[in-house]
């Protein structure tokens, strides 16, 4: 019996081929449509390449620029004493600012004081209760119109004082006047109308109190300096006394 020749044994590769031995395409095909467009868009009529940059916001006027706008008599109300007076009284007003009831009361008075509305209404309301006549109401409204034109025109032009700016947003809506700050038109018309109405009234004090409250409301809402209201009240009272003499027929 012959044994098989060892040289004739089949050769068996016990190590299977590695994955590394298999050629792999590491770069999969790419769809050209999915490639980003690296070229910048061409200029169009809506977006030209030479379009100017957006305009910068207007700068806030500096203090020196604001001084130029002041009137020829502005120096009379620009002293340290007036500033101390304004700070003290504004501090008093600040104690009530933010109080819901106080805000509604003074903002309401400030609103009805616009253009002397409250005094025109009072002049008409006195007619049916026999406290005044239609002629009295017309004289009061006419006198208020002349007073407002004088105070808000040449008098304010002489000072052209800058109005105060509140530190926070106002809690209620308020009409912003276009005129300057000194003197207060509300305070002036309040004392002016009070002088006319009180001259023919049995009870004079309530009219002056109402006029004073309308003027003070402008401090509470931070639309006037306290000295604006004080100056307007004095001017209005003087003009009211003059009007009583000129009319020579005080309202009953």
MOSUL-V658394 format. One record per residue. N is the residue number from 1. SS is DSSP state (alpha for helix, beta for strand, coil for the rest). Layout:
n->N ss->SS
n->N ss->SS
//
This chain:
n->1 ss->coil
n->2 ss->coil
n->3 ss->coil
n->4 ss->coil
n->5 ss->coil
n->6 ss->alpha
n->7 ss->alpha
n->8 ss->alpha
n->9 ss->coil
n->10 ss->coil
n->11 ss->coil
n->12 ss->coil
n->13 ss->coil
n->14 ss->coil
n->15 ss->coil
n->16 ss->coil
n->17 ss->coil
n->18 ss->coil
n->19 ss->alpha
n->20 ss->alpha
n->21 ss->alpha
n->22 ss->coil
n->23 ss->coil
n->24 ss->coil
n->25 ss->coil
n->26 ss->coil
n->27 ss->coil
n->28 ss->coil
n->29 ss->coil
n->30 ss->coil
n->31 ss->coil
n->32 ss->alpha
n->33 ss->alpha
n->34 ss->alpha
n->35 ss->coil
n->36 ss->coil
n->37 ss->coil
n->38 ss->coil
n->39 ss->coil
n->40 ss->coil
n->41 ss->coil
n->42 ss->coil
n->43 ss->coil
n->44 ss->coil
n->45 ss->coil
n->46 ss->coil
n->47 ss->coil
n->48 ss->coil
n->49 ss->coil
n->50 ss->coil
n->51 ss->coil
n->52 ss->coil
n->53 ss->coil
n->54 ss->coil
n->55 ss->coil
n->56 ss->coil
n->57 ss->coil
n->58 ss->coil
n->59 ss->coil
n->60 ss->coil
n->61 ss->coil
n->62 ss->coil
n->63 ss->alpha
n->64 ss->alpha
n->65 ss->alpha
n->66 ss->alpha
n->67 ss->alpha
n->68 ss->alpha
n->69 ss->coil
n->70 ss->coil
n->71 ss->coil
n->72 ss->coil
n->73 ss->coil
n->74 ss->alpha
n->75 ss->alpha
n->76 ss->alpha
n->77 ss->alpha
n->78 ss->coil
n->79 ss->coil
n->80 ss->alpha
n->81 ss->alpha
n->82 ss->alpha
n->83 ss->alpha
n->84 ss->alpha
n->85 ss->alpha
n->86 ss->alpha
n->87 ss->alpha
n->88 ss->alpha
n->89 ss->alpha
n->90 ss->alpha
n->91 ss->alpha
n->92 ss->alpha
n->93 ss->alpha
n->94 ss->alpha
n->95 ss->coil
n->96 ss->coil
n->97 ss->coil
n->98 ss->coil
n->99 ss->coil
n->100 ss->alpha
n->101 ss->alpha
n->102 ss->alpha
n->103 ss->alpha
n->104 ss->alpha
n->105 ss->alpha
n->106 ss->alpha
n->107 ss->alpha
n->108 ss->alpha
n->109 ss->alpha
n->110 ss->alpha
n->111 ss->alpha
n->112 ss->alpha
n->113 ss->coil
n->114 ss->alpha
n->115 ss->alpha
n->116 ss->alpha
n->117 ss->alpha
n->118 ss->alpha
n->119 ss->alpha
n->120 ss->alpha
n->121 ss->alpha
n->122 ss->alpha
n->123 ss->alpha
n->124 ss->alpha
n->125 ss->alpha
n->126 ss->alpha
n->127 ss->alpha
n->128 ss->alpha
n->129 ss->coil
n->130 ss->coil
n->131 ss->coil
n->132 ss->coil
n->133 ss->coil
n->134 ss->alpha
n->135 ss->alpha
n->136 ss->alpha
n->137 ss->alpha
n->138 ss->alpha
n->139 ss->alpha
n->140 ss->alpha
n->141 ss->alpha
n->142 ss->alpha
n->143 ss->alpha
n->144 ss->alpha
n->145 ss->alpha
n->146 ss->alpha
n->147 ss->alpha
n->148 ss->alpha
n->149 ss->alpha
n->150 ss->alpha
n->151 ss->alpha
n->152 ss->alpha
n->153 ss->alpha
n->154 ss->alpha
n->155 ss->alpha
n->156 ss->alpha
n->157 ss->alpha
n->158 ss->alpha
n->159 ss->alpha
n->160 ss->coil
n->161 ss->coil
n->162 ss->coil
n->163 ss->coil
n->164 ss->coil
n->165 ss->coil
n->166 ss->coil
n->167 ss->coil
n->168 ss->coil
n->169 ss->coil
n->170 ss->coil
n->171 ss->coil
n->172 ss->coil
n->173 ss->coil
n->174 ss->coil
n->175 ss->coil
n->176 ss->coil
n->177 ss->coil
n->178 ss->coil
n->179 ss->coil
n->180 ss->coil
n->181 ss->coil
n->182 ss->coil
n->183 ss->coil
n->184 ss->coil
n->185 ss->alpha
n->186 ss->alpha
n->187 ss->alpha
n->188 ss->alpha
n->189 ss->alpha
n->190 ss->alpha
n->191 ss->alpha
n->192 ss->alpha
n->193 ss->alpha
n->194 ss->alpha
n->195 ss->alpha
n->196 ss->alpha
n->197 ss->alpha
n->198 ss->alpha
n->199 ss->alpha
n->200 ss->coil
n->201 ss->coil
n->202 ss->coil
n->203 ss->coil
n->204 ss->coil
n->205 ss->alpha
n->206 ss->alpha
n->207 ss->alpha
n->208 ss->alpha
n->209 ss->alpha
n->210 ss->alpha
n->211 ss->alpha
n->212 ss->alpha
n->213 ss->alpha
n->214 ss->alpha
n->215 ss->alpha
n->216 ss->alpha
n->217 ss->alpha
n->218 ss->alpha
n->219 ss->alpha
n->220 ss->alpha
n->221 ss->coil
n->222 ss->coil
n->223 ss->coil
n->224 ss->coil
n->225 ss->coil
n->226 ss->alpha
n->227 ss->alpha
n->228 ss->alpha
n->229 ss->alpha
n->230 ss->alpha
n->231 ss->alpha
n->232 ss->alpha
n->233 ss->alpha
n->234 ss->alpha
n->235 ss->alpha
n->236 ss->alpha
n->237 ss->alpha
n->238 ss->alpha
n->239 ss->alpha
n->240 ss->alpha
n->241 ss->alpha
n->242 ss->alpha
n->243 ss->alpha
n->244 ss->alpha
n->245 ss->alpha
n->246 ss->alpha
n->247 ss->alpha
n->248 ss->coil
n->249 ss->coil
n->250 ss->coil
n->251 ss->coil
n->252 ss->coil
//
